[in-house]
Amino acid sequence: MGMLAKMLGSEAGDLFQSESGSRMGPLMIGLFAGETRLNLGEYEGDTSPHSVKRRFFEILRRQLGVSGQPKMIRDVAQAHGHPETGLPAKKKNSGCLPVILMCIGIGVLGVWGLTFI
């Protein structure tokens, strides 16, 4: 809203001024899904990370029809291959093939170099 007020000028900025003196309107909850947007009304509550996260999971649980509580499994990288996430395990690059090819190349060069002695 502040950016819009700057673009429209000082007189238009007064239109966005709320009664409490804040340039922001009430916090709203919106849900974007594909090409649709649902307005879920005003956000009631404090803006601490814990409260916002709790409200987010309430909306997610209601929209997806899931039950239970979210479970922290560590971080996203460790979620791959975990039996409770369903995410496939990431394949690890072993690095053996380049090392083997390098050893073969050095050996071939060594044998080739010995033919000149």
Long-range contacts (C-beta under 8 A, 24 or more apart in sequence): 1-25, 29-55, 29-59, 31-59, 31-63
